[in-house]
Amino acid sequence: MFQFGLGILVFHERMSGAAWGGFGLVWVALSVLTWDGLRQSRRARPPAEAVPVLREPAGELGS
Protein backbone atom coordinates (compact mmCIF):
# COMPACT_ATOMS: atom_id res chain seq x y z
CA MET A 1 0.00 0.00 0.00
CA PHE A 2 2.91 2.31 0.80
CA GLN A 3 4.46 1.75 -2.63
CA PHE A 4 1.12 2.41 -4.31
CA GLY A 5 0.73 5.70 -2.45
CA LEU A 6 4.31 6.64 -3.24
CA GLY A 7 3.83 5.96 -6.95
CA ILE A 8 0.59 7.94 -7.20
CA LEU A 9 1.33 10.86 -4.86
CA VAL A 10 5.09 11.39 -5.24
CA PHE A 11 5.96 10.09 -8.71
CA HIS A 12 2.59 10.97 -10.31
CA GLU A 13 2.22 7.66 -12.10
CA ARG A 14 -0.89 7.23 -14.22
CA MET A 15 -3.38 4.42 -13.64
CA SER A 16 -5.85 3.31 -16.30
CA GLY A 17 -9.41 2.34 -15.48
CA ALA A 18 -8.50 -1.33 -15.78
CA ALA A 19 -5.63 -0.89 -13.31
CA TRP A 20 -7.97 0.82 -10.81
CA GLY A 21 -10.48 -2.01 -11.28
CA GLY A 22 -7.81 -4.63 -10.64
CA PHE A 23 -6.57 -2.71 -7.61
CA GLY A 24 -10.09 -2.61 -6.21
CA LEU A 25 -10.70 -6.31 -6.87
CA VAL A 26 -7.50 -7.28 -5.08
CA TRP A 27 -8.51 -5.30 -1.97
CA VAL A 28 -12.02 -6.73 -2.02
CA ALA A 29 -10.55 -10.25 -2.22
CA LEU A 30 -8.14 -9.54 0.65
CA SER A 31 -11.01 -8.20 2.76
CA VAL A 32 -13.17 -11.27 2.09
CA LEU A 33 -10.32 -13.68 2.86
CA THR A 34 -9.48 -11.83 6.10
CA TRP A 35 -13.12 -11.80 7.20
CA ASP A 36 -13.50 -15.51 6.44
CA GLY A 37 -10.29 -16.40 8.29
CA LEU A 38 -11.38 -14.49 11.38
CA ARG A 39 -14.84 -16.09 11.24
CA GLN A 40 -13.35 -19.58 10.94
CA SER A 41 -10.89 -19.05 13.80
CA ARG A 42 -13.67 -17.84 16.10
CA ARG A 43 -15.85 -20.81 15.18
CA ALA A 44 -13.06 -23.34 15.83
CA ARG A 45 -12.12 -21.95 19.25
CA PRO A 46 -14.07 -23.47 22.19
CA PRO A 47 -15.77 -21.07 24.62
CA ALA A 48 -13.60 -20.01 27.56
CA GLU A 49 -15.77 -21.82 30.12
CA ALA A 50 -15.42 -25.12 28.23
CA VAL A 51 -11.62 -25.26 28.57
CA PRO A 52 -10.60 -27.41 31.56
CA VAL A 53 -8.14 -25.88 34.00
CA LEU A 54 -5.54 -28.29 35.36
CA ARG A 55 -4.39 -27.56 38.89
CA GLU A 56 -1.75 -29.22 41.00
CA PRO A 57 -2.86 -30.58 44.37
CA ALA A 58 -1.91 -28.14 47.15
CA GLY A 59 0.60 -30.50 48.82
CA GLU A 60 2.67 -31.20 45.69
CA LEU A 61 3.56 -27.65 44.57
CA GLY A 62 6.91 -27.34 46.36
CA SER A 63 8.29 -30.81 45.69
The first five atom37 places (N, CA, C, CB, O) and aatype in JSON, in Angstrom:
{
  "aatype": [12, 13, 5, 13, 7, 10, 7, 9, 10, 19, 13, 8, 6, 1, 12, 15, 7, 0, 0, 17, 7, 7, 13, 7, 10, 19, 17, 19, 0, 10, 15, 19, 10, 16, 17, 3, 7, 10, 1, 5, 15, 1, 1, 0, 1, 14, 14, 0, 6, 0, 19, 14, 19, 10, 1, 6, 14, 0, 7, 6, 10, 7, 15],
  "atom_mask": [
    [1, 1, 1, 1, 1],
    [1, 1, 1, 1, 1],
    [1, 1, 1, 1, 1],
    [1, 1, 1, 1, 1],
    [1, 1, 1, 0, 1],
    [1, 1, 1, 1, 1],
    [1, 1, 1, 0, 1],
    [1, 1, 1, 1, 1],
    [1, 1, 1, 1, 1],
    [1, 1, 1, 1, 1],
    [1, 1, 1, 1, 1],
    [1, 1, 1, 1, 1],
    [1, 1, 1, 1, 1],
    [1, 1, 1, 1, 1],
    [1, 1, 1, 1, 1],
    [1, 1, 1, 1, 1],
    [1, 1, 1, 0, 1],
    [1, 1, 1, 1, 1],
    [1, 1, 1, 1, 1],
    [1, 1, 1, 1, 1],
    [1, 1, 1, 0, 1],
    [1, 1, 1, 0, 1],
    [1, 1, 1, 1, 1],
    [1, 1, 1, 0, 1],
    [1, 1, 1, 1, 1],
    [1, 1, 1, 1, 1],
    [1, 1, 1, 1, 1],
    [1, 1, 1, 1, 1],
    [1, 1, 1, 1, 1],
    [1, 1, 1, 1, 1],
    [1, 1, 1, 1, 1],
    [1, 1, 1, 1, 1],
    [1, 1, 1, 1, 1],
    [1, 1, 1, 1, 1],
    [1, 1, 1, 1, 1],
    [1, 1, 1, 1, 1],
    [1, 1, 1, 0, 1],
    [1, 1, 1, 1, 1],
    [1, 1, 1, 1, 1],
    [1, 1, 1, 1, 1],
    [1, 1, 1, 1, 1],
    [1, 1, 1, 1, 1],
    [1, 1, 1, 1, 1],
    [1, 1, 1, 1, 1],
    [1, 1, 1, 1, 1],
    [1, 1, 1, 1, 1],
    [1, 1, 1, 1, 1],
    [1, 1, 1, 1, 1],
    [1, 1, 1, 1, 1],
    [1, 1, 1, 1, 1],
    [1, 1, 1, 1, 1],
    [1, 1, 1, 1, 1],
    [1, 1, 1, 1, 1],
    [1, 1, 1, 1, 1],
    [1, 1, 1, 1, 1],
    [1, 1, 1, 1, 1],
    [1, 1, 1, 1, 1],
    [1, 1, 1, 1, 1],
    [1, 1, 1, 0, 1],
    [1, 1, 1, 1, 1],
    [1, 1, 1, 1, 1],
    [1, 1, 1, 0, 1],
    [1, 1, 1, 1, 1]
  ],
  "atom_positions": [
    [[0.83, -1.18, 0.0], [0.0, 0.0, 0.0], [0.88, 1.26, 0.0], [-0.95, -0.01, 1.21], [0.57, 2.25, -0.65]],
    [[1.99, 1.18, 0.75], [2.91, 2.31, 0.8], [3.49, 2.61, -0.59], [4.04, 2.04, 1.8], [3.57, 3.76, -1.0]],
    [[3.88, 1.55, -1.29], [4.46, 1.75, -2.63], [3.42, 2.32, -3.6], [5.01, 0.42, -3.17], [3.75, 3.14, -4.45]],
    [[2.18, 1.88, -3.46], [1.12, 2.41, -4.31], [0.95, 3.91, -4.05], [-0.2, 1.66, -4.06], [0.89, 4.7, -4.99]],
    [[0.86, 4.28, -2.8], [0.73, 5.7, -2.45], [1.91, 6.52, -2.92], [0.0, 0.0, 0.0], [1.75, 7.63, -3.41]],
    [[3.1, 5.96, -2.79], [4.31, 6.64, -3.24], [4.28, 6.86, -4.75], [5.56, 5.83, -2.84], [4.61, 7.95, -5.23]],
    [[3.89, 5.84, -5.49], [3.83, 5.96, -6.95], [2.82, 6.99, -7.4], [0.0, 0.0, 0.0], [3.11, 7.78, -8.3]],
    [[1.65, 7.01, -6.79], [0.59, 7.94, -7.2], [0.88, 9.37, -6.72], [-0.75, 7.47, -6.65], [0.8, 10.31, -7.51]],
    [[1.21, 9.52, -5.44], [1.33, 10.86, -4.86], [2.67, 11.55, -5.12], [1.11, 10.78, -3.38], [2.72, 12.76, -5.33]],
    [[3.76, 10.77, -5.11], [5.09, 11.39, -5.24], [5.56, 11.37, -6.7], [6.12, 10.65, -4.35], [6.02, 12.39, -7.22]],
    [[5.44, 10.22, -7.36], [5.96, 10.09, -8.71], [4.91, 10.36, -9.79], [6.54, 8.71, -8.9], [5.23, 10.32, -10.98]],
    [[3.68, 10.62, -9.4], [2.59, 10.97, -10.31], [2.41, 9.96, -11.45], [2.83, 12.36, -10.88], [2.27, 10.34, -12.61]],
    [[2.43, 8.7, -11.09], [2.22, 7.66, -12.1], [0.74, 7.59, -12.47], [2.72, 6.28, -11.59], [-0.13, 7.78, -11.63]],
    [[0.49, 7.32, -13.73], [-0.89, 7.23, -14.22], [-1.41, 5.81, -14.03], [-0.97, 7.65, -15.73], [-0.67, 4.83, -14.12]],
    [[-2.73, 5.73, -13.76], [-3.38, 4.42, -13.64], [-4.6, 4.44, -14.56], [-3.8, 4.11, -12.14], [-5.43, 5.35, -14.51]],
    [[-4.69, 3.41, -15.4], [-5.85, 3.31, -16.3], [-7.06, 2.8, -15.5], [-5.54, 2.35, -17.51], [-6.94, 2.4, -14.35]],
    [[-8.2, 2.84, -16.13], [-9.41, 2.34, -15.48], [-9.31, 0.86, -15.14], [0.0, 0.0, 0.0], [-9.78, 0.42, -14.09]],
    [[-8.68, 0.1, -16.03], [-8.5, -1.33, -15.78], [-7.58, -1.57, -14.58], [-7.93, -2.03, -17.02], [-7.82, -2.47, -13.78]],
    [[-6.54, -0.75, -14.45], [-5.63, -0.89, -13.31], [-6.35, -0.57, -12.0], [-4.4, 0.02, -13.47], [-6.15, -1.26, -11.0]],
    [[-7.19, 0.48, -12.0], [-7.97, 0.82, -10.81], [-8.94, -0.31, -10.47], [-8.75, 2.15, -11.03], [-9.13, -0.65, -9.3]],
    [[-9.57, -0.89, -11.51], [-10.48, -2.01, -11.28], [-9.77, -3.21, -10.67], [0.0, 0.0, 0.0], [-10.27, -3.83, -9.74]],
    [[-8.6, -3.53, -11.2], [-7.81, -4.63, -10.64], [-7.37, -4.36, -9.22], [0.0, 0.0, 0.0], [-7.39, -5.25, -8.38]],
    [[-6.97, -3.12, -8.96], [-6.57, -2.71, -7.61], [-7.73, -2.9, -6.64], [-6.09, -1.24, -7.61], [-7.56, -3.43, -5.54]],
    [[-8.91, -2.46, -7.06], [-10.09, -2.61, -6.21], [-10.45, -4.07, -5.97], [0.0, 0.0, 0.0], [-10.8, -4.44, -4.85]],
    [[-10.38, -4.9, -7.02], [-10.7, -6.31, -6.87], [-9.73, -7.03, -5.92], [-10.68, -6.99, -8.22], [-10.15, -7.88, -5.13]],
    [[-8.47, -6.67, -5.98], [-7.5, -7.28, -5.08], [-7.83, -6.94, -3.63], [-6.07, -6.81, -5.42], [-7.78, -7.82, -2.77]],
    [[-8.18, -5.68, -3.35], [-8.51, -5.3, -1.97], [-9.82, -5.89, -1.5], [-8.57, -3.8, -1.86], [-9.96, -6.21, -0.32]],
    [[-10.78, -6.05, -2.39], [-12.02, -6.73, -2.02], [-11.72, -8.19, -1.67], [-13.07, -6.65, -3.17], [-12.23, -8.71, -0.67]],
    [[-10.91, -8.86, -2.49], [-10.55, -10.25, -2.22], [-9.81, -10.39, -0.9], [-9.7, -10.81, -3.37], [-10.09, -11.31, -0.13]],
    [[-8.87, -9.48, -0.63], [-8.14, -9.54, 0.65], [-9.08, -9.33, 1.83], [-7.04, -8.48, 0.67], [-8.92, -9.98, 2.86]],
    [[-10.04, -8.45, 1.69], [-11.01, -8.2, 2.76], [-11.87, -9.44, 3.01], [-11.89, -7.01, 2.41], [-12.1, -9.8, 4.16]],
    [[-12.34, -10.07, 1.94], [-13.17, -11.27, 2.09], [-12.37, -12.4, 2.73], [-13.72, -11.72, 0.72], [-12.88, -13.08, 3.62]],
    [[-11.15, -12.61, 2.29], [-10.32, -13.68, 2.86], [-10.01, -13.42, 4.33], [-9.01, -13.82, 2.07], [-10.01, -14.35, 5.14]],
    [[-9.75, -12.18, 4.7], [-9.48, -11.83, 6.1], [-10.72, -12.07, 6.94], [-9.03, -10.37, 6.22], [-10.63, -12.66, 8.02]],
    [[-11.87, -11.61, 6.47], [-13.12, -11.8, 7.2], [-13.41, -13.29, 7.4], [-14.29, -11.12, 6.46], [-13.8, -13.71, 8.49]],
    [[-13.24, -14.09, 6.36], [-13.5, -15.51, 6.44], [-12.54, -16.2, 7.41], [-13.41, -16.15, 5.06], [-12.94, -17.07, 8.18]],
    [[-11.27, -15.82, 7.37], [-10.29, -16.4, 8.29], [-10.61, -16.09, 9.74], [0.0, 0.0, 0.0], [-10.51, -16.96, 10.6]],
    [[-11.0, -14.85, 10.02], [-11.38, -14.49, 11.38], [-12.64, -15.24, 11.82], [-11.62, -12.98, 11.48], [-12.72, -15.69, 12.96]],
    [[-13.6, -15.37, 10.92], [-14.84, -16.09, 11.24], [-14.55, -17.56, 11.53], [-15.85, -15.97, 10.08], [-15.1, -18.12, 12.48]],
    [[-13.7, -18.18, 10.74], [-13.35, -19.58, 10.94], [-12.59, -19.79, 12.24], [-12.53, -20.09, 9.77], [-12.83, -20.77, 12.94]],
    [[-11.67, -18.88, 12.57], [-10.89, -19.05, 13.8], [-11.77, -18.88, 15.03], [-9.73, -18.04, 13.84], [-11.55, -19.55, 16.04]],
    [[-12.76, -18.0, 14.97], [-13.67, -17.84, 16.1], [-14.57, -19.05, 16.25], [-14.52, -16.59, 15.94], [-14.91, -19.44, 17.37]],
    [[-14.97, -19.65, 15.14], [-15.85, -20.81, 15.18], [-15.11, -22.04, 15.73], [-16.4, -21.1, 13.78], [-15.71, -22.85, 16.43]],
    [[-13.83, -22.18, 15.42], [-13.06, -23.34, 15.83], [-12.64, -23.29, 17.3], [-11.84, -23.48, 14.96], [-12.38, -24.33, 17.9]],
    [[-12.57, -22.11, 17.87], [-12.12, -21.95, 19.25], [-13.25, -22.29, 20.22], [-11.6, -20.51, 19.5], [-14.36, -21.77, 20.06]],
    [[-13.01, -23.17, 21.22], [-14.07, -23.47, 22.19], [-14.31, -22.27, 23.11], [-13.7, -24.71, 23.03], [-13.41, -21.45, 23.31]],
    [[-15.5, -22.16, 23.67], [-15.77, -21.07, 24.62], [-14.84, -21.16, 25.82], [-17.24, -21.09, 25.08], [-14.4, -22.26, 26.17]],
    [[-14.55, -20.05, 26.45], [-13.6, -20.01, 27.56], [-14.03, -20.91, 28.71], [-13.42, -18.59, 28.06], [-13.18, -21.52, 29.35]],
    [[-15.32, -21.01, 28.99], [-15.77, -21.82, 30.12], [-15.68, -23.32, 29.83], [-17.19, -21.45, 30.48], [-15.77, -24.12, 30.76]],
    [[-15.51, -23.72, 28.57], [-15.42, -25.12, 28.23], [-14.0, -25.67, 28.33], [-15.95, -25.33, 26.84], [-13.81, -26.88, 28.24]],
    [[-13.01, -24.82, 28.5], [-11.62, -25.26, 28.57], [-11.31, -25.7, 29.99], [-10.65, -24.13, 28.11], [-11.45, -24.89, 30.91]],
    [[-10.9, -26.96, 30.2], [-10.6, -27.41, 31.56], [-9.31, -26.75, 32.09], [-10.46, -28.94, 31.6], [-8.37, -26.52, 31.34]],
    [[-9.31, -26.47, 33.36], [-8.14, -25.88, 34.0], [-7.5, -26.95, 34.86], [-8.52, -24.62, 34.85], [-8.14, -27.48, 35.77]],
    [[-6.25, -27.27, 34.58], [-5.54, -28.29, 35.36], [-4.8, -27.62, 36.5], [-4.55, -29.09, 34.47], [-4.04, -26.67, 36.3]],
    [[-5.05, -28.13, 37.71], [-4.39, -27.56, 38.89], [-3.66, -28.65, 39.64], [-5.42, -26.87, 39.8], [-4.13, -29.78, 39.73]],
    [[-2.52, -28.29, 40.18], [-1.75, -29.22, 41.0], [-2.4, -29.31, 42.39], [-0.26, -28.76, 41.12], [-2.92, -28.32, 42.9]],
    [[-2.39, -30.49, 42.99], [-2.86, -30.58, 44.37], [-2.01, -29.69, 45.27], [-2.82, -32.05, 44.88], [-0.82, -29.53, 45.0]],
    [[-2.58, -29.12, 46.31], [-1.91, -28.14, 47.15], [-0.64, -28.69, 47.8], [-2.85, -27.66, 48.22], [0.31, -27.92, 47.99]],
    [[-0.57, -29.95, 48.14], [0.6, -30.5, 48.82], [1.77, -30.78, 47.89], [0.0, 0.0, 0.0], [2.88, -31.0, 48.38]],
    [[1.59, -30.79, 46.62], [2.67, -31.2, 45.69], [3.32, -30.02, 44.96], [2.11, -32.16, 44.65], [4.15, -30.25, 44.08]],
    [[2.99, -28.79, 45.29], [3.56, -27.65, 44.57], [5.05, -27.45, 44.83], [2.83, -26.4, 44.96], [5.78, -27.13, 43.9]],
    [[5.52, -27.64, 46.04], [6.91, -27.34, 46.36], [7.85, -28.5, 46.15], [0.0, 0.0, 0.0], [9.06, -28.32, 46.33]],
    [[7.39, -29.68, 45.79], [8.29, -30.81, 45.69], [8.88, -31.0, 44.34], [7.6, -32.03, 46.06], [9.66, -31.93, 44.13]]
  ]
}
